[in-house]
Amino acid sequence: MLEDWLSVVHESWEPFIDSQKYELQEIYRRVAESSRVESVLPKPTQVLRCLSMPIEEVRVVIIGQDPYPNSDDACGLAFASKNLRVPKSLENIRIELQDDLGCKKTDFFDLSAWHLQGVMLLNRVLTINEGETNSHANLGWEDFTLALVRHLDKQQKFVAILWGKSAISIEKYLSNANVVKSPHPSPLSAYRGFFGSKPFSNTNQALIHLGNEPIDWCSAFTNA
């Protein structure tokens, strides 16, 4: 039910959610019509997990494409997974983070540590059919997430990390955000400019310029 999607949203996002109620209802209807309920990922209470932080705490937005197509990885945060078998895009992020900041590698790599510091991990499309990449494209999510980023851009300054063409297409709608961009970290494009782009150190420099505290990116490496 739509109420399950909304259950995790922080109250500070209510004005935005109210402005998008009809659009969300339409997205929910289309998702329900195009899918078996049990096949939709992530689970309902994680679909809008990226909005569980207060809006005023958002310092960075990392924009992805759509959730991982399996239940072990899809968790409502773009690129994130608690699966010990790290997805390939996430592994490339881990490699670049080590090269950029020299973080000490551990067996676990948990991006929820970034979420807790005000890093919004936002996919352009927030649901998917299990096993079917890009299966919920063009159901309305792209317009919803663009509206979300534009709403945030009107509220405050932040750093937008844009990886890949889908994310970079948002840049023209941003007026207050500092932009850090590169090719996508997927195996198909990581060697075309993602590796060596130093997104984490560049983002911290931008945050300091904005008068914000830098992110402890190395906190994603954990033994927990």
N, C-alpha and C positions, 0 to 999 in steps of 0.2 A: 504494500500500500504506500501511497505517496507520503503518508504520515511517518512511515518508517524512514524514508529518505530524509525527511526534515528533522527527525528526532535528534540528530547530532549537531545541528546548526546552532552556532552561538547567537545569542539574542541581539548582538550588535549588528548582525547581518539582516535583521528583520525588515528594515526599510527596503533593502534590495530584493529580498525574497518576496515581499508584498508586491513590488513592482513587476515581478516575474511569475506570479502565481498562475496566471493563465498559461504562459509558456511552459511552465513545469508540468501542469496538468496535461497539456498536449503531448509533451515528451513522454510522460508516464503512460499515456494511452497508446502512443506509437510503440513504445518498448513492449508493453503488454501484448499488443496485437502481433508484433513481429517475432515474439520469443515465447518459449515455455518459461514460466516464472522461475522454475528451479534451475534453469540454465543461465540466468542472468548473473553476471559478475560485475563488481564485487557484491557481497551480500548487502541487503537493503540499508542497513544501518551504517554502511561505510560509503555509500554512493556519494554523499556530500561531506565526507570526512574532512576534506580540505577547508571547509568553512567552520570547523569546530573551534578554531582560534578566534579571539576577539579581533575585529577588523583593525583596531588601532595598533595591534601588535605585529601586523604584517610588515616586514622589512624587505623581504625578497620574494619574488614569484618565479618559480621554475615551471615552464610550460612544456608538457609532453603531448602525446597524441591520443592514445586510448589505453584502457587497462590491459595488463597482461591477460592472455586468454586462458588462464588456468587458475583454479581456486587456491593453489599453494602460493601464488604470487600476488594476485589481485587483492589490494587492501585499501583502496580509496585514496592513496597518495601516489601521484605520478612518479614513475621509476622505482618506487619503493617495493621491497619484498623482505619478508623474514625467512624465506626459504634458504636453507643452507646452501643449496645449489643456486647460486646467484645467476639471474637471467643475463644474457650476453650484453645488453645495453647497460645494465647496472654494473656489470664487471668492467666495462670500459670507463664508466664514471669513476669507479674505484681506482683504476689504473691512473687516470688523469689527476685525480685528487692526490694520490701519492706523489706523482711527478711534480705537481704544482706546489704542494705545501709540505711534502716530506712526511706525511702522516704515517705512523707506525701501523702496519697491517695486522689485523687480527682475523680470526675465522669468520666472525659475524660482521655484517655491514648493514646497519639499521638506520634508514633515513628518517625515521620518526624522531630521532634526536634533533634533526634540522627543523622539523615541523614545530617542535617545542620551543624553538628559538625564534619563531616568526618567519620561517621559510614556507611559503605556500607551495605545495607540490600539486599543480593543477594540470590535469589532462584537458585537451580540447573536447574530447568526448568522454563522458563519465561512466558509461556502461558498455557491456559487450556480451555477446553470446559465448558461453564456454567453448573454447576450441576454434573460434571464428574471429580472427583479427579483423578489425575495421567493420564489424557487422552492424554497429549502431551509428555509423556515419550517416549524416543527412536526416537524422530524426529530430533535429532541433538543438542538440547539445552545442554545436559550434556557435550558434547565435547566443545561447545562454551564457557560455563561458566568455565570449567576447564582451557581452554586456556586463559580466562580473568584473572583468579586468578594467573596463572603462569606468565602472562605478568606483572601483578602488582608486583609479588614476585621478578621479575628481576629488577624492577625500584626502589624499596624502601622497608624499613622495616615497618612492621605493625603488628597488633595483629589479629589473625584469631580465631574467636569463632565458634567452630564446635559442633553442636548439632545433635546427631543422626548418624546412620551408613552412610547414604548418604553423609553427610558433612564430617565425619571423614575419609572417603575414599580419600579425597583430601590431607590429611596431608602428605602423602609420597611424594607429588610433591612440597612441600614447603621447601625452604632452608633458606629464610631470615625472615620468619614470626615467631613470638612467638605464640604458640598455647594454647588456653584454650578450653577444650573439656569436654563433658558430654553426657548422654542420651538426647534425644529429649524432648522438653517441652509438647508434646502432652499428653492427658489424659491417653494414653496407656503406656507411659514410664516415665512420670514426677516423679513418686514415685520410680523409679529404679535408681535414682542418679542425676536427674536434680535438684530436690529440695535439697537445702543445698550445692550445688556445688559452690556458690558464684562467678558466672562468671563476674559480674560487678566490684566488688572490685579487683578480680584477674587480670582483664584486665587493670584496672587503675594502678595497681602496675607494670604490664608489660610495660605500656606506659611510666611511670616515669623512669623505667630502660632504656628505649630506648631514653630518653631525650625529650619525648613529653608531652604535657599537658594532664591531665586526662579528661575523658568525664564526663560531668554533666548528668549522667543517670537519675537523678530525674526530669530533664526537660521534660520527657515524660508525667508526670502528669501535666495536664493543665486544666484550666477552660474555655479555649477559645472555 
